[in-house]
Each structure stands twice: as C-alpha cells, then as structure tokens.
Amino acid sequence: MNPGDLASTLVVFLEDRHGNALVRLPNGTKTSLPHECLDLVEAGDNLPDHVSRDDLTSGPLRERFRRPAPSHDDPLLSTLAEAMAHLVAAVDTSTDEEASPDAASRWFEYPAHLFDRLSPEDRQRLADLFRGAAMKEPEGPWRDALLEVPDGFGLDEDEG
C-alpha cells in the first residue's frame, strides 16, 4: 500500500455528531467521518447471519448495499471539474512571463499523477466533465483552450 491508495475498513455507525458520522472502528476506538465516506451503509439486522469482510468488499453483497457513485449531475463534482478546467486553461494560455513553462509543468505534475491512477471509466467521466465545462462557454479561443484540458492530461488515451 502506498500513500494516496484507497483503503476501506468496516465501521459501525453510532450517531450523527455535528453533521459527521460518529463510528466505532474495528479496534474499538471511535472517530468521526463525513457521511460521504461511508459508501456501504446497511443496518446489521438486514445483513445475512454470517458476513465476512470479503463479502462486503467485493461481489454481489457489496453491490447490493453500496451507495451509488456520484453522477455526472453531482453539482459538487461538476463544479470542481469546471474550476480545475478553467485553472488549467488559464495557466496553459498564460505568457511565459505570467507563468513559466517549468512552473506550470510542476503545478500539473501531481494532478496528472492522480488522474493516471483513475480507472479508465473514471478517466472518461473526468474528461466528459472537463468537456462539459468547456461547452458552457461561447465558441472561441477560451472554449478551445478548455477543450484541450482532457487531452493535456491524457484522459482519452486507452489503457491498452
């Protein structure tokens, strides 16, 4: 496991605490998490008598109880993608005096690394969100710059 890798653990929801979920961890300690961190939510009484960790981390049982992923219509996701697209286009269209190419390359290195780690489906979703942001703009050079963002991060390249 590396820093930044996704990890999951089974927790027991105890109560809502100031807008966060208070949960009990497997070691018995308690912590609070944003509710959106809990992607598998089900009352224990509704689960089969014997449920293993593997049952809940893969396979049909997980799919049955998993919360749906955010859709393209998720306002937060769309807003973040639109903001990112505009930021990238602003840097890409700036002069060397406004933003040196070396600095711009460093700024986008980590986002590119994160995007490369996405599944092909999520890379395509992100590219679609970036293009959707571009299509909100009138035709012209700014829209064209926004339409270059997915290609700049290689989001449409096949993983084969």
N, C-alpha and C positions, 0 to 999 in steps of 0.2 A: 504494500500500500504506500502511496506517495502523497505528500501534501496536495490538497486540492481534489483528491479522489473522493467520490461519493461513498458514504458508508451508511449503513442502516442498523438499527437495533430495535428490539421490541420494548415498548414502554407501556405503562398503564396510566391512562388519563385519570387524574384525581379531581381537578376542578378548573374553572376559568379563574385566572388571577390577573386582574388589571388588563384584560384583553389578550393575555397569553395563556397557553395551556400549561398547568402545573402537572408534571408527570413523575412517576416513580420509575427509576432506571433499574436494570437487572441487578445491580449491586445493592439496591435498597435505598439509595440516596434519591433526593428529589431535585428537580430543576424545572425551570420554566422555558418554554419554547413558543415561538409564534405558531399559531394554529396551522398555518400553511405547511409547516414542517411535518405534520402528521398526515402522510399520504395514504395510510391504510387505517381506516377508522371503523371499528365494529365493536359492538357490545360482546363481552366474553360469553354471555349466555347464548349468543347466536352462532358461535363457532362450534365445529364438531368437538366431541369429547376429547379426542387426542389430536392436538395440533402441534406439529414440530416447527422449529424455526424455518426449515426448508419449505414447509407448506406455505408459510407466509411471505417468503422472499422470492418464490418463483411458482410457476404453474397456475392451474386453474383457480385454486383457492385465492391466491393473491389477486388475480384479475377480477374475481367475483366481488372482492371487498375493497379494491383500490379506488381511491378518488380519481375522477377523470383529470387528465393533464389540462393545463390552461389551453384554451382555444386561441386561434388567431384573433378572435374578437376580444380577448382579455385586454382591457384598457391599460393596465399597468405594463404588460408585455409590449403592447403596441407603442406606448409612449416611450419606453426605454429604447426600443429599437429605432424609433424615429429620432430620438435625441442622439443616439450613437451615430446614426447615418449622417445627420447634419454636422456633428462634430468632425467625423472623418472627412466629409466633403469639404468642410471649411479648412481643415489642415491641408488636404490634398490640393486645393485650389489657391492656397496662400503662396506668396512670393518667398524666395529664399531668405529675404531679409525678415519677413514676418515669422517664418518657421523654417529653420534649416532642415534640409532633407535628412540629415543624420538624426536630428532630434525627433522628427516625425516618425522615422523608422523605429526608434526606441520606444516612442509612445504607443505604437501599434503592435509591438512585438508580443506583449503579454495577451492582449485581446485575441490576436491571431492564434497564439498557442491554445487559449481556451476554446476558441471556435474549432480548431483542428481536432480537439478531443470529443466534440459532439458526435452523436450518431449521424449517419447520412440523412435520416429523416429530419432530425433537428437542425442540421446544417441547411437543409432545403427550406424548412419553416423560417429560419432566421433570414435567409436570402429573400424569401417571399415578403417578410415583414419589412426588410430594407426597401424592396421594390415598391411596396405599398406606400411607404413614406414618400418615396420619390414621386409617385403618381398623384399625390396631393398637391404637388407644386405645378405651376403653369409650365407649358412647354418652354424650353430654353436651356441655356448653359447650366443653370443650377440643377434643374431636373436631371440633365445628362450626367452631371457630377454625382448626384445621388444614385443614379442607376449603375454607376461604376463600383459602388461600395461592395456589393456581393462578390464581384469578380476580383476586387482588390484583396479580399480575404480568402479567395479560392473556394468560396462556399458552393459553387456549382460544379466543382470538379468531382468526377466519380472516384469512389474509394477503391476501385479495382486495380 
